[in-house]
């Protein structure tokens, strides 16, 4: 049996805290995967104080110098990729292939923003005034808080941290309580890359303690949060009350519209990848599918067959196609959702409301009412509801009839339908003949409605907007 990994707070360049909180391996619940400390408001205060002290000197460095640290961190993450991925599997439960991909995403993010240090960060404009030049530059906010979820425990902290640091800010991060080790690896890489103390701080612990302390501290200029809509909206109220900047990426109930003119096997592959990949534990996962009559049965037959290939198991075992559920509370949520669907008349053509330990097989539910909770509420499991629609227009209206608007997809061979769908669908990310999950790192990401604060986008060049403010300078040339 592998010895537990040890996570620590990272405050002012030192790894601290008594690591006595146990996190079990969800695939092997008798094994402790990682030990971590439980943070207090005092820990948060110390971290913010260190960040305030370190930030100005960091902002005074050139952008290429800051970017060089990020590039070095990317190199170190690359060298440590296998170890980080294995620890990630043990604490979160996804497959090793998925974990390696996630660490690869973190590496790519640091490479992207590290290289961006050599890019321009302002614009020169013509002026209406004679002999005058007008130009802009972006300034860092100061200290920024980050609160990140368990489902991508190194990728999401990375895509928030990299633009924050490149912009000249200092960071205080609260990672998810049940996946503490991935961010400890991230902290190690940044420290070893030469990041000065106090610029990247980690405080582990409960959201109601550590997260609230970060959100309520007047020294924190902005907070970027990824997590549930309920928690995100609560944080938004806190931040609005003190006029702090907020970036919230929240829940999703992502839908796919499958039309008669699509290939049933290819459409089923798109849906299966989006619904069952990552055990359905992604904010961009496919959880509802609207199908027109002419393709319904052929599509269902294909989807049922593909679902049978996603057998859950230990992510470190060779050949495992789908990982286990991350926690008992998440498993209970999955089981309850399926039970309630069956009680309301849904038919399960694949899967059930039963689990083997933390192994939960994919569920495909048909005969679902459009207002049933399985069709409207975020579940975060390998569960997909298949709903009948008469035609394209009806399907588009049904898909848009949701409180969420993160990702949406369509399966069709029609250029007219795909173009119209991309224009009219109410979602921040649109996929045509591709799974709703899976994103590029160099383009904007975010949702609308209750999936987002509808303020700033993450990822790509636009990520820098959240972590900076814009200054306009007029220069007389006499």
C-alpha angles and dihedrals in degrees: 000000000000115000115246118267116238123230123194140187112259110215124164092343096310129107105228145167140074105275102214103130111103124217113190126215103256091213091051106026093184090063122080107224101187142001119216141173125252111235128222134200087261090059089051091049091051092049094049092046090053091048093051091050094049102039104079096054090048092050089051091061118092119265091243089054091051090045091053090062090053091049090051090050089053090053092051092047088052092053091049097039098116095049093046092049093050092051089047091055092050095052101036106026104229122133122277090244090055092045092051088050091051094050087047089055091052089051091049092050093054091045091051097049093038089058090045088068086082093054129092120267101191144044134235116219133188113250130221087219119087118253091005133126122201120202139161135217133185121238127199119252095226117235118016129190123219126196114186137184134239100244097075100021097173105022097056095044087049097051090051097041099047098058091039093056095040089054091057100258131132119233136220110188130193108191124196112289095233097048105047101140100068093062091046087060088049091051091050091053093050092046092049090047089063102260106162117247118273098028097095115033129174125199116182124204146079122339092228089058110026098026094047091048091055093046094049098047112106091211090067106087097190142006128211113197134182117186143076123352092235094057093039094055090049091052090048091058090051093049094043090053091062095033094244121153117260133197112183127182107183143159132341141195098191120198136198125202114212114197131199093249094061126095107259095217094048091045091051090050090053092050096043093051091050096043104038105025112101086017087282088288098131130101087229096049120129110250105158131040127191113205130190119225102252095061101029102103097038090049093048092050090052094044092049091052093048092047089058089061092061098080111171121234148131107320091220093058113098113252097021106148098187131025129227129269111277100232146000092253091054091047090052089052091052094048093046092050092054094044092052091048092054091046089054093053106271119145121223111218090174131020133005143228091269130099137195102221104303092338111110119178121223115273126213112188125190135179088049121164113234093237096046115121091242087062098042110030128073110248105170097214140101091280127124128184117210114208129188122235129176100224147340097286093048091048094050092049091049093048091050092049094091138104088229131071112176109119134353135178144195131203111207143124091217116105089195093055095043092050093046091046093052089052100046107030114105102230137105093228123038126194125194113199089341133100116270089234122068122067140194115242098220099060132070119277130193146098142240135230112024091344093077148017084243090227117098130009124228129228132026123041091319091066088076091065094071095051096048142049124219124242123195118211128194114200122192113214101200 
